[in-house]
Amino acid sequence: MSATVSLLHTGYLGGAVASTVGFIRDGSRLIVTDPGMVRDRALILDPLLALGVRPQDVTDVVFSHHHPDHTLNAALFPAARFHDHWAIYHGDVWEDRDAEGFELSPSVRLIRTPGHSPEDITTLADTADGLVAFTHLWTTATSAGDAYATDLDALHAGRERVLALAALVVPGHGPAFTPTAATPR
């Protein structure tokens, strides 16, 4: 339970779209989640620099899924290992591995949570305040469904799985929220 988390950018939907971009620090691991579409790259880089982290210091980037609104700014982190549902990419090396249960660090792991897309994953960070889930199972705290989901049954099953674990949820396009009985399942 040594990880700390920050939101670099809170995403939104509507006339424009931006992903929620997260940051996790666990020892020497400096992890960015979903560095996708934002109005200006400074909206990712400035908060990162305020945390004392330069883009070249980021060790890992995790994509919840491969839609451009969650991946577009990956190249901002030239030294990072990139993680998705089935591999790690670093430089010109493609290392196959399943995301389910993969540990990026002692307090950060990945789980498969399909639904929005068949390849969705969730990043789980154990912090002093409880488990934080960076996920696209919800677009926002109040999203009951997902108009773009490829499998609503899997999405709802993934939500139940995450809600059984998480003290805080960071959705794909909105501010972090604390799950309650009213959280859409």
N, C-alpha and C positions, 0 to 999 in steps of 0.2 A: 504494500500500500504506500509506495513512495512516489507515485506519479503526481504531477501537478498539471492542471489543464487551464487553458485560456481560449477565448474566442478571438480570433484575429479579425473576423468579419462576420456579421450576422446577415444571412441571406434573406431573400424576399422573392415573391412571385407577383405577377400582375402584368402591367404594361411592359415591364422589364423583368429580368430574372437574374438572380445572383445566388451562388451557393453559400452556405454557412461554412466558413473555413476555420478549422480548429487547430490548436497547437497543444502538444503533450510533451512534457519534459519528464524523463525517467532516467536518472543518472546521466550517462553520456549520450543517451538516445534523445534526439531532438526531432519530433515527429509532427508533420503537417498533415491534416486530413482534408481531402477534397478541395485542392486549390483551383477552383473552377472560375467561372465567369464572375467578374466584378466590374464596376464602372471604370475603375482605375487601379492598376497594379499596386499603387501606393497604399491602397486600402488593405492589402495583405502585408506588404513589406514594412510599412511604418510601424504597425503594432508589433511585428516581429522584432524589429530593431529596438523598440522600446523595452522589450523583454531581454535585450542584450544578445540577440541571436542574429547573425548575418545570414543571408540566403545560402551561402556556401557552407555554413555550419550545419545546416539541416541534414540529418543522417537518413531519414526515412520519410516517404510520402505514401499515404494510403488513399486509394480510390475506392469509395463505397460502391461505385459502378462506373462504367465507361462512357456515360453521357458527357458531352462537351461542357455542360454547365458545372461539372464537378472535376474536370481534368484540364481545362484549357491553359492554366498557368503553371503546369508542372515544370516546365523548363526553367522557371525562376530558381530552381534548386539543383544546381549542376552536379553536386557530389552525392546526392541522395540515392538510396535504394528505393525503388518504386514497387508497391505491393498492390495486387488485385486478388481476385478470387482463386487464381490457379498458379501464380508465379511471383517471383521476385525478379526485377529487371535492374541491372546496374551496369552502366557503360554499355558494352556490347555483349553482356552475359545475361542469358535468360535461364533462370533456375526454376524448374517445375516444382511446385509444392501446393498442397491443398491449403486453403486459408483456414479451414475449420481447426481451431485450437492452436494455430501458429502463434508463437510468442515472439514479439518484437523486442521485448525486454522483460525483466522480472514482473513488472506490473501492467504490461500492455499486451493484449492478445486479440486475435481476430476470430470471428465466427461467421459462418454462412447464414445469411438472412435473405433469401430470395423473395421476390414478390413484385417490387417495382420493376426489376429486371431479373432474369434467371441467375445472374452472376453477382447479385448484391452481397456485400459483406458489411459487418458492423465492427467497429474498433471499440474495445472495452479497456478502460483505464481504471485501475484500482488506485484510489486516492485516499487521503486521510478522512475525507468527508463521505466516502462511499464510492460505489462503482459508477463511472460515467460512460454512457454509450453514445458514440458518434455514429449515426445511422440515417438511412433514407427510408426506414419503415414508416416514418411520418415526414411529411413535407413541412408541417408546422404542428404546434401542440394540439390544435383542434381539428386536424385533418382526419375525418372519419374514414375516408376511403382514399383512393388514388386513381385518378382518371387515366393515368398512363400505365398502370400496373399490368404486368404480363400474367400474374397469378395472384388473385385476391385471397384465395385460401391460404397460400403460402405466406402472403403478407400478414394476414391476421395471426397465423401461427407464429411467425417471427416476432410480432408485437408481444404476444403472450410470453414468449421466451425471454425477450429483453426486459419486459416489465417485472418478471420474476427475479431479475438480477439488479437492475439499475436504480440508483438513487437520483440520478439526473440523466436526462435524455437531451442530446443535441441533434435536432432534426435537420433534414437536408436544406431547408430554405427558411429558417426562422430562428428565434432565440431559444436558448436552452430552457427546458422546463422540468419541474419536479413532477413525476407521475402521481396521479391521484386516482380515486375510484372513477372519476369522470373522464379520465384519459381514454380516447378512442382505442378500442381493442381491435 
